[in-house]
Structure formats: C-alpha cells, structure tokens
Amino acid sequence: MKKLFIVFIILISSLQLSAQQSELTFAQEPEEFLLYNSNNQKMYSYYLLHSKENITLTTSYLDTLGIYSRIFFEQRADSRSYEYVLTYDTVADTIHKTCRKSSVTRGVNGQPVSTYNKYVIALKNTQSVLKIINLSSVPILFKFDYNSPTNYSSQHEYIAYSPDIYEDEKVLVLNDKEYTYYEPKSNKISLDLEGPIYLKIISRVIFDMPATKKIDYQFDVYDNSSLLASFSEVGYKSSKSILTNNIEHIPSTGDVNILHFDKGAHHIEIRKTSNNHEVMFRLYINKKAVYVGDR
C-alpha cells in the first residue's frame, strides 16, 4: 500500500511538472490589443500584427496550438479576406481566411472587428519555433490557445461611478435591485479620471411610444476634447426593468461598452448624438481609479 502511494505521488508530481513546462514565449513581445465580448462581458487579449510584419514565438511541451485571428472591419463591408504565412518545424503554410463583421465583439474602445477564424496545428517536437508573417494590407489580430490563463482577462472588478456633470438621475429597477442612471445635460455628461483605467458604460434608450419596437441611437466619447470612440446601438424594450418615476416609459435592455484610458489625467465627455430620443447612462470604473480634483 505504501509503494502504491509513492507511485501515485510521483505520477502527480510528473503531471504537475509537465503542466508547468508547457509555455509559449515571444522573441520580441508583440503589441497587445484588447477586445470586448458583449455576450459574456469578458475581455480577450490579442496581439496586433501590422501589414508585412512578423511574430516569432517558441513553444515548449505543447502538443497542439490553436491560432485565432481577426481583422478590423469596415462598417459597410459584407465580408473580407486576409492571409498570413505560418512556418513551424518543417512546415510552411499560407493561410487564407474569410470573415464577416462580429455582432458581439469589438475593440475595447469600440473599433469594429471581424468574427474569429481558428487554425489548429499539431506540434511534434518538444520545442518548436513558429513564425507568422502578415501578407495582407491590413493589420491582423492573433490569439494563441494552449490552455493558458492569459488568453482572456475577466478579472477587472468594477464599481459604480457618478459623473461630475449631468442633467438628472433616473432610478431603474431590475430583478428587485435599484440602479441609478444619468441623463445628459445639453446632450452630454462629463467626468474626470486618472489613468490607466477602464471605464464601463451601460446605455439605455427610453421608449415613450407603445407601438415602437426598436430604436437606433448613437453617442460619442471624447477624451480631453478629442473624439475617442463612436457607438451606434439598437435598443429593444426590456421586459425585466422599469423606471420608478415613470412606469409608462419603458427602458431598453442595456448596451455595454468598455473603454481604456492610458496613464494621465482625462477629462471625459459622453455626448448623445441622437437628438430625437432620450438616452441614459450608468458608469463603472475599475477599482484602481483615482479621482482628479477636489472630490
């Protein structure tokens, strides 16, 4: 029995050592680019590879490697194609991919991106050197899947944040909980933050006509007087939320967008650009936020 226990411990230790040795390293750390998925509210870390540039990486103790790729997308395009060269071990392949605009994923600052394509390769050697060359005229975003915890990040904790300038507050009840939303003053709300920081914006449009089924609405986000991102949303009536001060007006389901601000002071303005509709906002910041000014 004692020998069996020792064998079991050795087996577990071997498995742990093998797992620890499985890794992927870059010859030169590529530029990181974050994407946000509105369905699961997770942020995914991709690597940005510009046209004609390359990424070189080394794998250790990996049997397979999944390569996810996307491109930035034109608003009016139906589909687009791109290609890259992948070399590893004794293999050299030119990979052609076609994609459409994603309806649920975009850049953290609102950039439209495509749906993903996946390409899986089997690695025969204990260590393999891979090289990817972007043959396309547009940048390609890559993510590498080998059961690594760094493939996505959903660890940011957010806290509700009140803007500095706004017109009015509205209380929304959802699942027996109350949430404060803010109406723009002269079509905008503003706040001051110190980066680096993430800002989560939840927006809802108000339905004041029972026959209306959906409403298109838009808003822009300015950072230190420069346009940072533009958002175009489609609001649908919520069946689970009400406004406490006017139950006849129905809020839409919430549209979520996340923006990242670099180190430094940021005067942020959220400007409603659809003047025919009432839009309200709720804001969150990750817990590393630092207030600017005398608040």
C-alpha positions in Angstrom: 0.0 0.0 0.0 2.9 2.3 0.9 4.5 1.6 -2.5 1.3 2.3 -4.3 1.0 5.7 -2.5 4.6 6.6 -3.5 3.9 5.7 -7.2 0.8 7.9 -7.0 2.7 10.9 -5.6 5.4 10.5 -8.3 2.7 10.4 -11.0 1.0 13.5 -9.7 4.4 15.3 -9.5 5.2 14.4 -13.0 1.9 15.7 -14.3 2.4 19.0 -12.4 5.9 19.4 -13.8 4.7 18.7 -17.3 2.0 21.3 -16.9 4.4 23.9 -15.6 6.8 23.3 -18.5 4.1 24.0 -21.1 4.6 27.5 -22.3 4.8 29.9 -25.2 7.4 32.7 -25.4 7.9 35.5 -27.9 11.2 36.5 -29.4 10.0 40.1 -29.0 6.8 40.9 -27.1 4.2 42.0 -29.7 1.7 44.8 -29.3 -1.3 43.8 -27.2 -4.8 44.7 -28.3 -7.9 44.1 -26.1 -11.3 43.0 -27.4 -14.6 43.0 -25.5 -17.3 40.5 -26.0 -20.7 41.9 -25.0 -22.3 38.4 -24.7 -20.1 37.1 -21.9 -18.7 40.5 -20.8 -15.1 39.2 -21.0 -12.1 41.0 -22.4 -9.8 39.0 -24.6 -6.1 39.7 -25.2 -5.0 39.6 -28.8 -1.7 40.6 -30.5 -1.6 43.2 -33.2 0.5 42.4 -36.3 0.7 45.1 -38.9 1.0 44.5 -42.6 4.2 42.8 -43.7 5.4 42.4 -40.1 6.0 39.1 -38.4 5.8 37.4 -35.0 8.3 34.8 -33.8 7.5 32.5 -30.9 8.8 29.4 -29.2 6.5 26.6 -27.8 7.7 24.2 -25.1 5.9 20.9 -24.4 2.8 21.7 -26.4 1.1 19.0 -28.4 -1.3 21.4 -30.3 -1.6 25.1 -30.7 -4.8 27.0 -31.7 -4.3 30.2 -33.6 -7.2 32.6 -33.6 -7.2 35.5 -36.0 -9.4 38.6 -36.7 -9.1 41.8 -38.7 -10.5 45.3 -38.2 -13.7 45.7 -40.2 -15.2 48.4 -42.3 -18.7 49.3 -41.2 -20.3 48.8 -44.7 -18.4 45.7 -45.9 -20.2 42.4 -46.1 -17.1 40.2 -45.9 -13.4 40.4 -46.2 -10.4 38.1 -46.8 -6.9 38.1 -45.4 -3.9 35.8 -45.4 -0.7 35.1 -43.5 2.2 32.7 -43.7 2.8 30.2 -40.9 6.1 28.3 -40.6 6.9 25.7 -37.9 9.0 22.6 -37.6 9.4 21.6 -41.3 6.0 23.1 -42.4 5.4 26.3 -44.3 1.7 27.2 -45.0 0.0 30.2 -46.4 -3.3 30.5 -44.6 -6.3 32.2 -46.4 -9.3 33.3 -44.3 -12.6 35.0 -45.0 -14.6 36.7 -42.3 -17.6 38.9 -41.5 -18.2 41.7 -39.0 -18.7 40.4 -35.5 -22.0 41.4 -33.9 -20.8 40.8 -30.3 -17.1 41.6 -30.2 -15.3 44.9 -30.7 -12.2 46.6 -29.6 -12.2 47.9 -26.1 -12.5 51.4 -27.5 -15.2 50.5 -29.9 -13.3 49.5 -33.0 -15.3 47.1 -35.3 -13.6 43.7 -35.7 -14.4 40.6 -37.6 -15.6 37.2 -36.4 -12.7 35.0 -35.5 -11.1 32.2 -37.6 -9.3 29.3 -35.9 -6.4 27.3 -37.2 -5.1 24.3 -35.2 -1.6 22.8 -35.7 0.0 19.6 -34.2 3.5 20.1 -32.8 5.8 17.1 -32.9 8.8 18.5 -31.2 9.4 19.2 -27.5 10.3 22.7 -28.6 9.1 24.4 -31.8 9.8 27.8 -33.3 6.9 29.4 -35.1 6.9 32.4 -37.3 3.8 34.3 -38.6 4.1 36.9 -41.4 1.1 39.1 -42.2 0.7 39.1 -46.0 -2.4 41.3 -46.0 -2.5 45.0 -46.5 -4.4 45.4 -43.2 -3.4 44.6 -39.6 -4.3 41.1 -38.2 -5.1 40.3 -34.6 -3.9 37.0 -33.3 -4.5 35.0 -30.1 -2.9 31.7 -29.2 -4.8 29.0 -27.4 -2.9 26.4 -25.4 -5.0 26.3 -22.1 -3.2 29.4 -20.8 -4.9 31.6 -18.2 -3.6 34.6 -20.1 -5.8 34.0 -23.1 -8.5 36.2 -21.7 -9.0 38.5 -18.7 -12.2 39.0 -16.9 -10.6 39.8 -13.5 -11.3 43.6 -13.5 -13.6 44.5 -10.6 -15.9 47.5 -11.3 -17.6 49.9 -9.0 -20.4 52.3 -9.9 -19.2 55.9 -10.6 -21.2 59.1 -10.6 -20.3 61.7 -13.3 -19.4 65.3 -12.5 -21.9 67.0 -14.8 -25.3 65.6 -15.8 -28.9 66.7 -16.0 -30.9 64.3 -13.9 -30.9 60.9 -12.2 -33.3 58.1 -13.0 -33.8 55.0 -10.9 -34.2 51.8 -12.7 -35.4 48.6 -11.0 -34.1 45.3 -12.3 -34.6 42.0 -10.5 -35.7 43.8 -7.3 -32.5 45.9 -7.3 -32.3 49.6 -7.9 -29.7 51.2 -10.3 -29.1 54.9 -10.8 -28.8 56.1 -14.4 -27.8 59.6 -15.5 -29.4 61.8 -18.2 -27.1 64.1 -20.2 -27.1 67.8 -19.7 -27.2 69.7 -23.0 -26.7 66.2 -24.6 -23.6 65.3 -22.6 -22.3 64.1 -19.3 -18.7 64.6 -18.1 -16.2 63.2 -15.6 -12.6 63.4 -14.7 -10.4 60.3 -14.2 -6.8 59.4 -13.7 -5.4 56.7 -15.9 -4.6 54.0 -16.6 -8.2 52.9 -16.1 -11.1 51.1 -17.6 -14.5 52.8 -17.9 -17.6 50.7 -18.5 -20.6 52.5 -20.0 -24.1 51.0 -19.8 -26.5 52.9 -22.0 -30.3 52.6 -22.4 -32.8 54.4 -24.6 -36.3 55.2 -23.4 -39.4 54.0 -25.2 -42.2 56.5 -24.9 -44.5 55.1 -27.6 -46.0 51.7 -27.0 -46.0 50.8 -30.7 -42.3 51.3 -31.2 -40.4 48.0 -31.3 -36.8 49.2 -31.5 -34.8 52.5 -31.5 -31.4 53.2 -33.1 -29.3 55.6 -31.1 -25.8 56.9 -31.1 -23.3 58.6 -28.8 -19.6 59.7 -28.9 -17.0 59.6 -26.2 -14.4 62.4 -26.1 -11.1 62.3 -24.2 -9.5 65.7 -23.5 -11.6 67.3 -26.2 -10.6 64.7 -28.9 -13.0 62.1 -30.2 -12.0 58.7 -28.8 -14.9 56.4 -29.9 -18.3 56.5 -31.6 -21.0 54.0 -30.7 -24.2 53.1 -32.7 -26.6 50.9 -30.8 -30.0 49.3 -31.3 -32.3 49.4 -28.3 -35.0 46.9 -27.7 -37.6 47.1 -24.9 -36.6 45.5 -21.7 -39.2 43.0 -20.2 -37.5 43.0 -16.8 -36.8 46.6 -15.9 -38.9 49.7 -15.1 -38.3 53.3 -14.2 -39.6 54.2 -10.7 -40.5 57.8 -11.7 -42.4 56.9 -14.9 -43.6 53.4 -15.3 -45.3 54.2 -18.6 -41.9 54.8 -20.2 -40.0 51.6 -20.9 -36.2 51.4 -20.9 -34.3 49.3 -23.4 -32.1 46.5 -22.4 -28.6 47.7 -21.5 -25.9 48.1 -24.1 -22.4 47.7 -22.6 -19.2 49.2 -23.9 -15.7 49.3 -22.2 -13.0 51.9 -22.9 -9.4 52.0 -21.8 -7.6 55.3 -20.9 -3.8 55.5 -20.7 -1.8 56.9 -17.8 -2.5 60.6 -17.1 -5.4 62.9 -16.5 -8.5 62.5 -18.6 -11.5 64.8 -19.0 -14.1 62.6 -20.5 -17.4 63.6 -22.2 -20.1 61.3 -23.3 -22.1 63.1 -25.9 -25.5 61.9 -27.1 -25.8 62.5 -30.8 -29.3 61.1 -31.5 -31.4 64.1 -30.5 -34.8 62.6 -31.1 -34.5 60.0 -28.3 -33.9 60.1 -24.6 -30.8 58.1 -23.6 -29.5 57.5 -20.1 -26.1 56.2 -18.9 -24.7 54.3 -15.9 -20.9 54.3 -15.4 -18.5 51.9 -13.8 -14.7 52.2 -13.2 -12.3 49.5 -12.2 -11.1 49.8 -8.6 -7.8 51.4 -9.4 -9.5 54.6 -10.3 -8.1 57.8 -8.8 -10.2 61.0 -8.7 -8.9 64.2 -10.2 -9.7 67.4 -8.4 -11.3 68.1 -5.0 -13.9 65.3 -4.9 
